[in-house]
Each structure stands twice: as C-alpha cells, then as structure tokens.
Amino acid sequence: MEHAPILVHRISPSGGRRVVIRIAGVDTVLGVAYSDADLIEFLRRIEVPDPDDLVLGDSEVIAWQGGQPHVYEEPDGP
C-alpha cells in the first residue's frame, strides 16, 4: 500500500501538528496546524480541491500519525 500524500505528524510537546505533503517523492512542510481550520487553510493555499471535505471527511489521502485524528493538543494531565 502506498503512503498517503498528506501526513499530519504527532502532536508536538508545545501543541500543534506538523503537516507534510509528498508530491513526486518530495516532502514539503506546509506548516504547523493547531486546528482542522489550519489544516484546511494549508491545503487551500496549495490549491487542493475541496480541502474542507478532504479534512472533515476523514479521507484516506491524509494519514494521522500518533493520537486521534483532529486532535491538536495533548489532553491535560490528572
């Protein structure tokens, strides 16, 4: 199986998730997303068609690494 072309990395210790897109075998960092709205905006800026549906529809084009999809901060401790 081929890897998804959009990778949303694990939540960083300071919050947010790095977003990378792979085009023609080259990885490009789009930025650090702190919400689905940020992720949608990154995709809109590079002219991905229907970025809202892509992100909110849980497309297989996006791989969420570590943790739950659509979560951008670690839950508070006990």
C-alpha positions in Angstrom: 0.0 0.0 0.0 1.3 3.4 -0.9 1.6 6.1 1.8 -0.9 8.9 2.0 0.4 12.0 0.3 -0.5 14.2 3.3 0.9 13.4 6.7 -0.2 15.0 9.9 2.5 14.3 12.4 2.2 13.6 16.1 1.2 16.4 18.5 4.3 18.3 19.4 5.1 18.9 23.1 4.1 22.6 22.7 0.9 21.7 20.8 0.1 21.6 17.1 0.9 19.1 14.5 3.4 19.5 11.6 1.8 18.9 8.2 3.8 17.5 5.3 2.7 16.8 1.7 4.5 14.4 -0.6 4.5 15.4 -4.3 6.6 13.4 -6.8 8.5 11.8 -4.0 9.5 15.1 -2.4 8.2 16.0 1.1 7.3 19.6 1.7 6.4 21.0 5.2 3.2 23.1 4.9 3.3 24.4 8.4 2.1 23.5 12.0 -1.6 23.1 12.3 -3.3 23.9 15.6 -6.8 23.0 14.3 -8.7 21.5 11.4 -9.2 25.1 10.1 -5.4 25.5 9.9 -5.0 22.2 8.0 -7.8 23.2 5.6 -6.1 26.6 5.0 -2.7 24.9 4.3 -4.4 22.7 1.6 -6.4 25.6 0.2 -3.2 27.6 -0.2 -1.6 24.9 -2.4 -4.9 24.7 -4.4 -6.0 21.2 -3.2 -9.6 20.7 -4.5 -12.3 20.7 -1.7 -9.9 20.8 1.3 -12.9 21.0 3.7 -14.3 17.7 2.5 -10.8 16.2 2.5 -10.1 17.1 6.1 -13.5 16.8 7.7 -14.5 13.7 5.6 -11.6 11.7 7.0 -10.1 11.0 3.6 -7.5 8.2 3.1 -5.4 10.8 1.4 -4.5 12.1 4.9 -2.5 10.0 7.4 -2.7 11.0 11.0 0.4 9.9 12.9 0.0 9.1 16.6 -3.0 10.0 18.6 -6.5 10.7 17.4 -7.3 12.5 14.1 -8.5 16.1 14.5 -6.8 16.5 18.0 -4.1 19.1 18.1 -3.2 19.3 21.8 -2.4 16.6 24.4 -5.1 16.2 27.0 -4.4 17.7 30.4 -2.8 15.5 33.0 -4.7 14.2 36.1 
